[in-house]
Amino acid sequence: MTFPYISVEDARQRSGLRMVVVGNVPSPWGEAAKGILHIKRIDWAAVRLVYDSEALKEWAGQRSGPVAIFDNEPPRAGWDGILLLAERLAPAPSLLPADSAERALMFGMGHEICGEGGLGWSRRLQLIDARMHDAGGFPEPVARYLGKKYGYRPESAAAAGARVVALLGMLAARLKSQRGQGSRYYLGRSLTALDVYSATFMALFRPLPQAQCPMDPGTRAAFETRDAQTEAALDPLLLEHRDMMYAEHLELPLSL
């Protein structure tokens, strides 16, 4: 479903929350931010990310992921900055655990999914490497662009693949442990932002069906590139959790 975007000029003149997001692609960082705002029922206006827009760079900074700007406050980028802004704007329902130890665990695991060297970061390196070996992955222009951005080196690609496998295993183990305690969620017995991150980042491995997530066929094929080790690590429980999240907490079909 097409998302209603406003121009940078309109965004500058508005108050409230505006967020810069990638269009036409289910970028997991952007979809996670959208999901958090949806759960909290925070109204916002979308600005399409245009990489060569000087006006956008001046207003929101030179970022490739989502950037949130509230009123005249400084831009907030990064998964954690946007989450903390959303928590301030709409404290309820909170997506942070009340317990300090569980809160620390949530931010640690959130970094392992969303942060530098985490699941999304390493998966992108894996898909870049797949293209360099003519084994699927991103289209060549995208692979070369992202390769420079993410510091791709052929000698480090194997480490990225191993990291993906290890992180998928860690997430699946956590869900299995929680299921054994009667919970469908990653922490305690209630929804947190960690559930949103896990659900949205599964798009990098197995996107939602076309009816729920309209995608360019080439992009879908790239996201679905999986070697044998990654396929084995993609536990069905991770996808069950994703489906539960979209059925009960997140918005369908996706607006891109």
PyRosetta script that sets phi, psi and omega in degrees:
from pyrosetta import init, pose_from_sequence

init()
pose = pose_from_sequence("MTFPYISVEDARQRSGLRMVVVGNVPSPWGEAAKGILHIKRIDWAAVRLVYDSEALKEWAGQRSGPVAIFDNEPPRAGWDGILLLAERLAPAPSLLPADSAERALMFGMGHEICGEGGLGWSRRLQLIDARMHDAGGFPEPVARYLGKKYGYRPESAAAAGARVVALLGMLAARLKSQRGQGSRYYLGRSLTALDVYSATFMALFRPLPQAQCPMDPGTRAAFETRDAQTEAALDPLLLEHRDMMYAEHLELPLSL")
pose.set_psi(1, 133.7)
pose.set_omega(1, -178.4)
pose.set_phi(2, -71.2)
pose.set_psi(2, 140.5)
pose.set_omega(2, -178.7)
pose.set_phi(3, -95.2)
pose.set_psi(3, 140.5)
pose.set_omega(3, 177.0)
pose.set_phi(4, -78.7)
pose.set_psi(4, 113.5)
pose.set_omega(4, -179.2)
pose.set_phi(5, -103.3)
pose.set_psi(5, 149.3)
pose.set_omega(5, 172.1)
pose.set_phi(6, -111.6)
pose.set_psi(6, 161.4)
pose.set_omega(6, -179.6)
pose.set_phi(7, -78.0)
pose.set_psi(7, 164.3)
pose.set_omega(7, 176.0)
pose.set_phi(8, -60.7)
pose.set_psi(8, -39.5)
pose.set_omega(8, 179.8)
pose.set_phi(9, -61.2)
pose.set_psi(9, -44.5)
pose.set_omega(9, 177.2)
pose.set_phi(10, -63.9)
pose.set_psi(10, -40.6)
pose.set_omega(10, -178.9)
pose.set_phi(11, -62.6)
pose.set_psi(11, -38.8)
pose.set_omega(11, 179.1)
pose.set_phi(12, -61.4)
pose.set_psi(12, -35.6)
pose.set_omega(12, -174.7)
pose.set_phi(13, -85.0)
pose.set_psi(13, -13.9)
pose.set_omega(13, -178.0)
pose.set_phi(14, -86.3)
pose.set_psi(14, 157.1)
pose.set_omega(14, 167.5)
pose.set_phi(15, -101.9)
pose.set_psi(15, -175.5)
pose.set_omega(15, -179.8)
pose.set_phi(16, 79.4)
pose.set_psi(16, -159.2)
pose.set_omega(16, -174.5)
pose.set_phi(17, -97.6)
pose.set_psi(17, 128.9)
pose.set_omega(17, 172.1)
pose.set_phi(18, -125.5)
pose.set_psi(18, 144.6)
pose.set_omega(18, -178.8)
pose.set_phi(19, -138.3)
pose.set_psi(19, 132.4)
pose.set_omega(19, 176.8)
pose.set_phi(20, -87.4)
pose.set_psi(20, 125.8)
pose.set_omega(20, -178.5)
pose.set_phi(21, -137.3)
pose.set_psi(21, 155.3)
pose.set_omega(21, 175.2)
pose.set_phi(22, -71.3)
pose.set_psi(22, 138.0)
pose.set_omega(22, 178.6)
pose.set_phi(23, -98.7)
pose.set_psi(23, 150.3)
pose.set_omega(23, 171.8)
pose.set_phi(24, 70.9)
pose.set_psi(24, 0.3)
pose.set_omega(24, 179.7)
pose.set_phi(25, -132.5)
pose.set_psi(25, 133.7)
pose.set_omega(25, 177.9)
pose.set_phi(26, -77.8)
pose.set_psi(26, 64.6)
pose.set_omega(26, 176.3)
pose.set_phi(27, -58.5)
pose.set_psi(27, 123.6)
pose.set_omega(27, -173.9)
pose.set_phi(28, -63.2)
pose.set_psi(28, -31.9)
pose.set_omega(28, 178.0)
pose.set_phi(29, -64.9)
pose.set_psi(29, -44.1)
pose.set_omega(29, 178.2)
pose.set_phi(30, -68.3)
pose.set_psi(30, -42.2)
pose.set_omega(30, -179.9)
pose.set_phi(31, -66.1)
pose.set_psi(31, -33.0)
pose.set_omega(31, 176.1)
pose.set_phi(32, -65.3)
pose.set_psi(32, -44.9)
pose.set_omega(32, 179.0)
pose.set_phi(33, -62.8)
pose.set_psi(33, -43.7)
pose.set_omega(33, 176.8)
pose.set_phi(34, -59.7)
pose.set_psi(34, -42.1)
pose.set_omega(34, -178.6)
pose.set_phi(35, -63.2)
pose.set_psi(35, -41.0)
pose.set_omega(35, 178.8)
pose.set_phi(36, -63.5)
pose.set_psi(36, -44.0)
pose.set_omega(36, 178.8)
pose.set_phi(37, -65.7)
pose.set_psi(37, -35.7)
pose.set_omega(37, 178.1)
pose.set_phi(38, -64.7)
pose.set_psi(38, -46.9)
pose.set_omega(38, -179.0)
pose.set_phi(39, -61.8)
pose.set_psi(39, -38.5)
pose.set_omega(39, -178.2)
pose.set_phi(40, -86.0)
pose.set_psi(40, -4.5)
pose.set_omega(40, 179.2)
pose.set_phi(41, 58.6)
pose.set_psi(41, 43.4)
pose.set_omega(41, 177.1)
pose.set_phi(42, -93.8)
pose.set_psi(42, 121.8)
pose.set_omega(42, 176.6)
pose.set_phi(43, -72.2)
pose.set_psi(43, 141.9)
pose.set_omega(43, 179.1)
pose.set_phi(44, -155.1)
pose.set_psi(44, 160.6)
pose.set_omega(44, 177.5)
pose.set_phi(45, -113.1)
pose.set_psi(45, 138.9)
pose.set_omega(45, -175.3)
pose.set_phi(46, -98.3)
pose.set_psi(46, 135.8)
pose.set_omega(46, 173.7)
pose.set_phi(47, -119.2)
pose.set_psi(47, 127.6)
pose.set_omega(47, -178.0)
pose.set_phi(48, -73.9)
pose.set_psi(48, 134.4)
pose.set_omega(48, 176.4)
pose.set_phi(49, -71.3)
pose.set_psi(49, 121.6)
pose.set_omega(49, 174.8)
pose.set_phi(50, -122.4)
pose.set_psi(50, 114.5)
pose.set_omega(50, -168.4)
pose.set_phi(51, -65.7)
pose.set_psi(51, -29.5)
pose.set_omega(51, -176.5)
pose.set_phi(52, -101.8)
pose.set_psi(52, 16.3)
pose.set_omega(52, -178.0)
pose.set_phi(53, -85.5)
pose.set_psi(53, 112.3)
pose.set_omega(53, 178.0)
pose.set_phi(54, -67.6)
pose.set_psi(54, -36.3)
pose.set_omega(54, 178.7)
pose.set_phi(55, -62.6)
pose.set_psi(55, -40.7)
pose.set_omega(55, 179.5)
pose.set_phi(56, -67.8)
pose.set_psi(56, -42.1)
pose.set_omega(56, 177.9)
pose.set_phi(57, -60.8)
pose.set_psi(57, -40.6)
pose.set_omega(57, -179.2)
pose.set_phi(58, -65.7)
pose.set_psi(58, -38.8)
pose.set_omega(58, -175.7)
pose.set_phi(59, -82.2)
pose.set_psi(59, -46.3)
pose.set_omega(59, -171.9)
pose.set_phi(60, -110.1)
pose.set_psi(60, -4.5)
pose.set_omega(60, -177.8)
pose.set_phi(61, 89.5)
pose.set_psi(61, 171.1)
pose.set_omega(61, -177.2)
pose.set_phi(62, -95.0)
pose.set_psi(62, 83.7)
pose.set_omega(62, -177.6)
pose.set_phi(63, -121.8)
pose.set_psi(63, 151.8)
pose.set_omega(63, 177.5)
pose.set_phi(64, -102.6)
pose.set_psi(64, -20.3)
pose.set_omega(64, 179.2)
pose.set_phi(65, -99.4)
pose.set_psi(65, -170.1)
pose.set_omega(65, -179.1)
pose.set_phi(66, -64.8)
pose.set_psi(66, 144.6)
pose.set_omega(66, 175.6)
pose.set_phi(67, -131.6)
pose.set_psi(67, 126.1)
pose.set_omega(67, -179.3)
pose.set_phi(68, -108.3)
pose.set_psi(68, 135.1)
pose.set_omega(68, 178.0)
pose.set_phi(69, -130.2)
pose.set_psi(69, 122.2)
pose.set_omega(69, 179.1)
pose.set_phi(70, -110.0)
pose.set_psi(70, 123.9)
pose.set_omega(70, -177.4)
pose.set_phi(71, 49.1)
pose.set_psi(71, -126.4)
pose.set_omega(71, -179.9)
pose.set_phi(72, -105.0)
pose.set_psi(72, 19.4)
pose.set_omega(72, 179.5)
pose.set_phi(73, -74.0)
pose.set_psi(73, 162.3)
pose.set_omega(73, 178.0)
pose.set_phi(74, -62.7)
pose.set_psi(74, 150.8)
pose.set_omega(74, 177.0)
pose.set_phi(75, -60.4)
pose.set_psi(75, 144.1)
pose.set_omega(75, 175.8)
pose.set_phi(76, -119.0)
pose.set_psi(76, 121.6)
pose.set_omega(76, 179.0)
pose.set_phi(77, -121.1)
pose.set_psi(77, 168.1)
pose.set_omega(77, -178.9)
pose.set_phi(78, 88.1)
pose.set_psi(78, 146.8)
pose.set_omega(78, -175.4)
pose.set_phi(79, -59.4)
pose.set_psi(79, -40.0)
pose.set_omega(79, -176.2)
pose.set_phi(80, -75.8)
pose.set_psi(80, -37.9)
pose.set_omega(80, 178.5)
pose.set_phi(81, -63.2)
pose.set_psi(81, -41.8)
pose.set_omega(81, 179.5)
pose.set_phi(82, -68.9)
pose.set_psi(82, -38.8)
pose.set_omega(82, 177.1)
pose.set_phi(83, -61.2)
pose.set_psi(83, -46.0)
pose.set_omega(83, -177.8)
pose.set_phi(84, -67.3)
pose.set_psi(84, -35.0)
pose.set_omega(84, 174.7)
pose.set_phi(85, -63.7)
pose.set_psi(85, -45.3)
pose.set_omega(85, 179.3)
pose.set_phi(86, -62.1)
pose.set_psi(86, -38.3)
pose.set_omega(86, 178.1)
pose.set_phi(87, -63.5)
pose.set_psi(87, -37.1)
pose.set_omega(87, 178.4)
pose.set_phi(88, -70.3)
pose.set_psi(88, -41.6)
pose.set_omega(88, -177.3)
pose.set_phi(89, -71.2)
pose.set_psi(89, -32.2)
pose.set_omega(89, -179.7)
pose.set_phi(90, -142.4)
pose.set_psi(90, 85.7)
pose.set_omega(90, -176.4)
pose.set_phi(91, -60.7)
pose.set_psi(91, -25.1)
pose.set_omega(91, 179.2)
pose.set_phi(92, -124.8)
pose.set_psi(92, 135.2)
pose.set_omega(92, -2.2)
pose.set_phi(93, -76.1)
pose.set_psi(93, 135.7)
pose.set_omega(93, 179.1)
pose.set_phi(94, -74.5)
pose.set_psi(94, 140.3)
pose.set_omega(94, 175.4)
pose.set_phi(95, -107.1)
pose.set_psi(95, 15.7)
pose.set_omega(95, 174.9)
pose.set_phi(96, -115.4)
pose.set_psi(96, 138.1)
pose.set_omega(96, 177.4)
pose.set_phi(97, -63.0)
pose.set_psi(97, 146.2)
pose.set_omega(97, 177.0)
pose.set_phi(98, -73.2)
pose.set_psi(98, -33.5)
pose.set_omega(98, -179.2)
pose.set_phi(99, -72.8)
pose.set_psi(99, 131.4)
pose.set_omega(99, -175.5)
pose.set_phi(100, -62.5)
pose.set_psi(100, -40.2)
pose.set_omega(100, -179.3)
pose.set_phi(101, -67.0)
pose.set_psi(101, -41.5)
pose.set_omega(101, 178.0)
pose.set_phi(102, -69.4)
pose.set_psi(102, -32.6)
pose.set_omega(102, 176.2)
pose.set_phi(103, -63.8)
pose.set_psi(103, -44.3)
pose.set_omega(103, 178.0)
pose.set_phi(104, -62.8)
pose.set_psi(104, -40.1)
pose.set_omega(104, 177.9)
pose.set_phi(105, -63.9)
pose.set_psi(105, -39.0)
pose.set_omega(105, 179.8)
pose.set_phi(106, -63.5)
pose.set_psi(106, -43.8)
pose.set_omega(106, 179.2)
pose.set_phi(107, -68.0)
pose.set_psi(107, -36.1)
pose.set_omega(107, 177.0)
pose.set_phi(108, -64.9)
pose.set_psi(108, -46.6)
pose.set_omega(108, 178.7)
pose.set_phi(109, -70.3)
pose.set_psi(109, -32.5)
pose.set_omega(109, 176.1)
pose.set_phi(110, -61.7)
pose.set_psi(110, -40.8)
pose.set_omega(110, 176.4)
pose.set_phi(111, -64.0)
pose.set_psi(111, -37.8)
pose.set_omega(111, -179.8)
pose.set_phi(112, -66.5)
pose.set_psi(112, -20.7)
pose.set_omega(112, 175.2)
pose.set_phi(113, -93.3)
pose.set_psi(113, -49.2)
pose.set_omega(113, -167.3)
pose.set_phi(114, -102.6)
pose.set_psi(114, -20.9)
pose.set_omega(114, -169.3)
pose.set_phi(115, -86.4)
pose.set_psi(115, 177.9)
pose.set_omega(115, 178.1)
pose.set_phi(116, -59.7)
pose.set_psi(116, 130.3)
pose.set_omega(116, -176.8)
pose.set_phi(117, 80.4)
pose.set_psi(117, 0.0)
pose.set_omega(117, -177.7)
pose.set_phi(118, -85.0)
pose.set_psi(118, -163.6)
pose.set_omega(118, -173.7)
pose.set_phi(119, -62.2)
pose.set_psi(119, -49.9)
pose.set_omega(119, -179.1)
pose.set_phi(120, -64.3)
pose.set_psi(120, -43.8)
pose.set_omega(120, 179.5)
pose.set_phi(121, -60.3)
pose.set_psi(121, -50.2)
pose.set_omega(121, -177.3)
pose.set_phi(122, -68.4)
pose.set_psi(122, -35.7)
pose.set_omega(122, 177.8)
pose.set_phi(123, -64.4)
pose.set_psi(123, -38.9)
pose.set_omega(123, 176.8)
pose.set_phi(124, -62.8)
pose.set_psi(124, -42.9)
pose.set_omega(124, 176.2)
pose.set_phi(125, -61.0)
pose.set_psi(125, -38.5)
pose.set_omega(125, 178.9)
pose.set_phi(126, -63.6)
pose.set_psi(126, -40.9)
pose.set_omega(126, -179.7)
pose.set_phi(127, -74.8)
pose.set_psi(127, -28.7)
pose.set_omega(127, 172.4)
pose.set_phi(128, -65.0)
pose.set_psi(128, -46.4)
pose.set_omega(128, -178.7)
pose.set_phi(129, -63.8)
pose.set_psi(129, -36.9)
pose.set_omega(129, 178.0)
pose.set_phi(130, -59.1)
pose.set_psi(130, -42.3)
pose.set_omega(130, 178.9)
pose.set_phi(131, -66.2)
pose.set_psi(131, -38.7)
pose.set_omega(131, -179.3)
pose.set_phi(132, -64.3)
pose.set_psi(132, -23.0)
pose.set_omega(132, 178.1)
pose.set_phi(133, -105.1)
pose.set_psi(133, 14.6)
pose.set_omega(133, 178.6)
pose.set_phi(134, 54.4)
pose.set_psi(134, 42.3)
pose.set_omega(134, -178.2)
pose.set_phi(135, -122.9)
pose.set_psi(135, 37.7)
pose.set_omega(135, -178.5)
pose.set_phi(136, 94.4)
pose.set_psi(136, -147.3)
pose.set_omega(136, -179.8)
pose.set_phi(137, 79.2)
pose.set_psi(137, -164.0)
pose.set_omega(137, -176.7)
pose.set_phi(138, -64.8)
pose.set_psi(138, 151.3)
pose.set_omega(138, 169.6)
pose.set_phi(139, -56.6)
pose.set_psi(139, 152.3)
pose.set_omega(139, -171.6)
pose.set_phi(140, -56.3)
pose.set_psi(140, -45.1)
pose.set_omega(140, 179.4)
pose.set_phi(141, -60.8)
pose.set_psi(141, -39.4)
pose.set_omega(141, 178.8)
pose.set_phi(142, -67.6)
pose.set_psi(142, -42.4)
pose.set_omega(142, -179.8)
pose.set_phi(143, -61.1)
pose.set_psi(143, -41.6)
pose.set_omega(143, -178.9)
pose.set_phi(144, -70.0)
pose.set_psi(144, -39.3)
pose.set_omega(144, 177.2)
pose.set_phi(145, -63.6)
pose.set_psi(145, -50.0)
pose.set_omega(145, -178.8)
pose.set_phi(146, -68.6)
pose.set_psi(146, -31.2)
pose.set_omega(146, 178.5)
pose.set_phi(147, -58.8)
pose.set_psi(147, -41.4)
pose.set_omega(147, 177.6)
pose.set_phi(148, -68.3)
pose.set_psi(148, -40.4)
pose.set_omega(148, -177.1)
pose.set_phi(149, -67.8)
pose.set_psi(149, -39.2)
pose.set_omega(149, -175.5)
pose.set_phi(150, -98.4)
pose.set_psi(150, 6.6)
pose.set_omega(150, 176.6)
pose.set_phi(151, 67.2)
pose.set_psi(151, 40.9)
pose.set_omega(151, -179.0)
pose.set_phi(152, -64.6)
pose.set_psi(152, 133.2)
pose.set_omega(152, 171.5)
pose.set_phi(153, -137.4)
pose.set_psi(153, 133.3)
pose.set_omega(153, -177.9)
pose.set_phi(154, -53.1)
pose.set_psi(154, -37.5)
pose.set_omega(154, -176.6)
pose.set_phi(155, -70.8)
pose.set_psi(155, -17.4)
pose.set_omega(155, 179.9)
pose.set_phi(156, -100.6)
pose.set_psi(156, -3.2)
pose.set_omega(156, -175.7)
pose.set_phi(157, -63.8)
pose.set_psi(157, -37.9)
pose.set_omega(157, 179.6)
pose.set_phi(158, -62.0)
pose.set_psi(158, -36.2)
pose.set_omega(158, 178.5)
pose.set_phi(159, -65.6)
pose.set_psi(159, -36.8)
pose.set_omega(159, 178.4)
pose.set_phi(160, -64.6)
pose.set_psi(160, -43.1)
pose.set_omega(160, 178.5)
pose.set_phi(161, -62.9)
pose.set_psi(161, -41.0)
pose.set_omega(161, 178.3)
pose.set_phi(162, -65.1)
pose.set_psi(162, -36.4)
pose.set_omega(162, 178.4)
pose.set_phi(163, -65.6)
pose.set_psi(163, -41.7)
pose.set_omega(163, 176.9)
pose.set_phi(164, -58.1)
pose.set_psi(164, -48.7)
pose.set_omega(164, -179.0)
pose.set_phi(165, -61.4)
pose.set_psi(165, -43.5)
pose.set_omega(165, -179.3)
pose.set_phi(166, -64.7)
pose.set_psi(166, -41.1)
pose.set_omega(166, -178.1)
pose.set_phi(167, -71.2)
pose.set_psi(167, -39.2)
pose.set_omega(167, 174.5)
pose.set_phi(168, -60.6)
pose.set_psi(168, -40.3)
pose.set_omega(168, 178.1)
pose.set_phi(169, -64.5)
pose.set_psi(169, -41.2)
pose.set_omega(169, 178.7)
pose.set_phi(170, -62.4)
pose.set_psi(170, -44.8)
pose.set_omega(170, -179.4)
pose.set_phi(171, -65.6)
pose.set_psi(171, -42.9)
pose.set_omega(171, 179.2)
pose.set_phi(172, -63.3)
pose.set_psi(172, -40.6)
pose.set_omega(172, 179.5)
pose.set_phi(173, -62.6)
pose.set_psi(173, -38.7)
pose.set_omega(173, 179.7)
pose.set_phi(174, -65.3)
pose.set_psi(174, -44.8)
pose.set_omega(174, 179.2)
pose.set_phi(175, -63.4)
pose.set_psi(175, -39.4)
pose.set_omega(175, 178.7)
pose.set_phi(176, -64.0)
pose.set_psi(176, -41.3)
pose.set_omega(176, 178.1)
pose.set_phi(177, -63.1)
pose.set_psi(177, -43.3)
pose.set_omega(177, 179.0)
pose.set_phi(178, -65.9)
pose.set_psi(178, -38.9)
pose.set_omega(178, 178.6)
pose.set_phi(179, -62.7)
pose.set_psi(179, -36.8)
pose.set_omega(179, 177.5)
pose.set_phi(180, -63.6)
pose.set_psi(180, -22.0)
pose.set_omega(180, 178.0)
pose.set_phi(181, -99.7)
pose.set_psi(181, 10.4)
pose.set_omega(181, 175.9)
pose.set_phi(182, 83.7)
pose.set_psi(182, 20.1)
pose.set_omega(182, -178.8)
pose.set_phi(183, -118.8)
pose.set_psi(183, 143.5)
pose.set_omega(183, 176.3)
pose.set_phi(184, -93.2)
pose.set_psi(184, -3.7)
pose.set_omega(184, -172.3)
pose.set_phi(185, -110.2)
pose.set_psi(185, 165.9)
pose.set_omega(185, -176.4)
pose.set_phi(186, -71.9)
pose.set_psi(186, -31.1)
pose.set_omega(186, -176.1)
pose.set_phi(187, -132.0)
pose.set_psi(187, 126.9)
pose.set_omega(187, 178.7)
pose.set_phi(188, 59.5)
pose.set_psi(188, -143.2)
pose.set_omega(188, -178.2)
pose.set_phi(189, -120.2)
pose.set_psi(189, 17.8)
pose.set_omega(189, -178.8)
pose.set_phi(190, -137.3)
pose.set_psi(190, 165.1)
pose.set_omega(190, -177.1)
pose.set_phi(191, -66.1)
pose.set_psi(191, 136.0)
pose.set_omega(191, 169.9)
pose.set_phi(192, -132.9)
pose.set_psi(192, 173.3)
pose.set_omega(192, 178.2)
pose.set_phi(193, -60.4)
pose.set_psi(193, -27.2)
pose.set_omega(193, -180.0)
pose.set_phi(194, -60.3)
pose.set_psi(194, -36.2)
pose.set_omega(194, 176.6)
pose.set_phi(195, -64.9)
pose.set_psi(195, -37.4)
pose.set_omega(195, 178.3)
pose.set_phi(196, -65.6)
pose.set_psi(196, -44.9)
pose.set_omega(196, -178.6)
pose.set_phi(197, -63.0)
pose.set_psi(197, -45.9)
pose.set_omega(197, -179.9)
pose.set_phi(198, -60.2)
pose.set_psi(198, -45.6)
pose.set_omega(198, -176.9)
pose.set_phi(199, -63.8)
pose.set_psi(199, -45.3)
pose.set_omega(199, -175.9)
pose.set_phi(200, -73.1)
pose.set_psi(200, -31.4)
pose.set_omega(200, -178.2)
pose.set_phi(201, -77.2)
pose.set_psi(201, -11.5)
pose.set_omega(201, 173.8)
pose.set_phi(202, -66.2)
pose.set_psi(202, -17.0)
pose.set_omega(202, 177.2)
pose.set_phi(203, -60.0)
pose.set_psi(203, -27.5)
pose.set_omega(203, 179.8)
pose.set_phi(204, -72.4)
pose.set_psi(204, -8.2)
pose.set_omega(204, -178.4)
pose.set_phi(205, -119.4)
pose.set_psi(205, -42.7)
pose.set_omega(205, 179.0)
pose.set_phi(206, -149.6)
pose.set_psi(206, 93.0)
pose.set_omega(206, -177.9)
pose.set_phi(207, -60.9)
pose.set_psi(207, 157.2)
pose.set_omega(207, 173.9)
pose.set_phi(208, -61.1)
pose.set_psi(208, 158.3)
pose.set_omega(208, 179.7)
pose.set_phi(209, -55.9)
pose.set_psi(209, 155.6)
pose.set_omega(209, -176.1)
pose.set_phi(210, -56.2)
pose.set_psi(210, -36.7)
pose.set_omega(210, -179.8)
pose.set_phi(211, -64.5)
pose.set_psi(211, -29.3)
pose.set_omega(211, 179.9)
pose.set_phi(212, -94.7)
pose.set_psi(212, -24.7)
pose.set_omega(212, -176.8)
pose.set_phi(213, -143.0)
pose.set_psi(213, 83.3)
pose.set_omega(213, 179.9)
pose.set_phi(214, -62.2)
pose.set_psi(214, 123.8)
pose.set_omega(214, -176.8)
pose.set_phi(215, -136.7)
pose.set_psi(215, 150.5)
pose.set_omega(215, 169.9)
pose.set_phi(216, -60.2)
pose.set_psi(216, 134.4)
pose.set_omega(216, -177.4)
pose.set_phi(217, -55.4)
pose.set_psi(217, -37.4)
pose.set_omega(217, 179.2)
pose.set_phi(218, -66.2)
pose.set_psi(218, -39.4)
pose.set_omega(218, 177.8)
pose.set_phi(219, -67.4)
pose.set_psi(219, -41.5)
pose.set_omega(219, 178.2)
pose.set_phi(220, -62.0)
pose.set_psi(220, -43.4)
pose.set_omega(220, 179.1)
pose.set_phi(221, -62.5)
pose.set_psi(221, -37.9)
pose.set_omega(221, 178.4)
pose.set_phi(222, -63.3)
pose.set_psi(222, -47.8)
pose.set_omega(222, -178.5)
pose.set_phi(223, -64.0)
pose.set_psi(223, -28.2)
pose.set_omega(223, -176.6)
pose.set_phi(224, -87.7)
pose.set_psi(224, 2.2)
pose.set_omega(224, 175.9)
pose.set_phi(225, -66.9)
pose.set_psi(225, 120.0)
pose.set_omega(225, 179.3)
pose.set_phi(226, -141.2)
pose.set_psi(226, 127.6)
pose.set_omega(226, 172.9)
pose.set_phi(227, -81.4)
pose.set_psi(227, 176.9)
pose.set_omega(227, -173.9)
pose.set_phi(228, -62.0)
pose.set_psi(228, -38.8)
pose.set_omega(228, -178.1)
pose.set_phi(229, -68.0)
pose.set_psi(229, -40.7)
pose.set_omega(229, 178.8)
pose.set_phi(230, -68.1)
pose.set_psi(230, -41.4)
pose.set_omega(230, 178.5)
pose.set_phi(231, -59.1)
pose.set_psi(231, -42.7)
pose.set_omega(231, -179.4)
pose.set_phi(232, -67.3)
pose.set_psi(232, -31.9)
pose.set_omega(232, -177.9)
pose.set_phi(233, -80.9)
pose.set_psi(233, -17.0)
pose.set_omega(233, -177.8)
pose.set_phi(234, -79.4)
pose.set_psi(234, 79.9)
pose.set_omega(234, -176.3)
pose.set_phi(235, -61.6)
pose.set_psi(235, 135.6)
pose.set_omega(235, 178.1)
pose.set_phi(236, -54.4)
pose.set_psi(236, -26.1)
pose.set_omega(236, -179.8)
pose.set_phi(237, -64.5)
pose.set_psi(237, -31.9)
pose.set_omega(237, 176.9)
pose.set_phi(238, -63.8)
pose.set_psi(238, -39.6)
pose.set_omega(238, 179.5)
pose.set_phi(239, -76.4)
pose.set_psi(239, -33.5)
pose.set_omega(239, 174.3)
pose.set_phi(240, -62.1)
pose.set_psi(240, -43.0)
pose.set_omega(240, 178.4)
pose.set_phi(241, -62.9)
pose.set_psi(241, -44.0)
pose.set_omega(241, 177.0)
pose.set_phi(242, -57.8)
pose.set_psi(242, -47.4)
pose.set_omega(242, -177.8)
pose.set_phi(243, -63.2)
pose.set_psi(243, -38.8)
pose.set_omega(243, 176.7)
pose.set_phi(244, -62.5)
pose.set_psi(244, -42.2)
pose.set_omega(244, -179.0)
pose.set_phi(245, -62.8)
pose.set_psi(245, -43.9)
pose.set_omega(245, -179.7)
pose.set_phi(246, -71.8)
pose.set_psi(246, -31.0)
pose.set_omega(246, 179.1)
pose.set_phi(247, -71.7)
pose.set_psi(247, -33.6)
pose.set_omega(247, -170.4)
pose.set_phi(248, -114.0)
pose.set_psi(248, -22.1)
pose.set_omega(248, -171.7)
pose.set_phi(249, -130.4)
pose.set_psi(249, -29.6)
pose.set_omega(249, -174.2)
pose.set_phi(250, -106.8)
pose.set_psi(250, 168.3)
pose.set_omega(250, -171.1)
pose.set_phi(251, -94.0)
pose.set_psi(251, 135.4)
pose.set_omega(251, 174.4)
pose.set_phi(252, -133.0)
pose.set_psi(252, 145.7)
pose.set_omega(252, -6.3)
pose.set_phi(253, -70.7)
pose.set_psi(253, 162.9)
pose.set_omega(253, 178.5)
pose.set_phi(254, -64.6)
pose.set_psi(254, 141.8)
pose.set_omega(254, 174.9)
pose.set_phi(255, -103.0)
pose.set_psi(255, 114.2)
pose.set_omega(255, -173.8)
pose.set_phi(256, -112.3)
pose.dump_pdb("model.pdb")
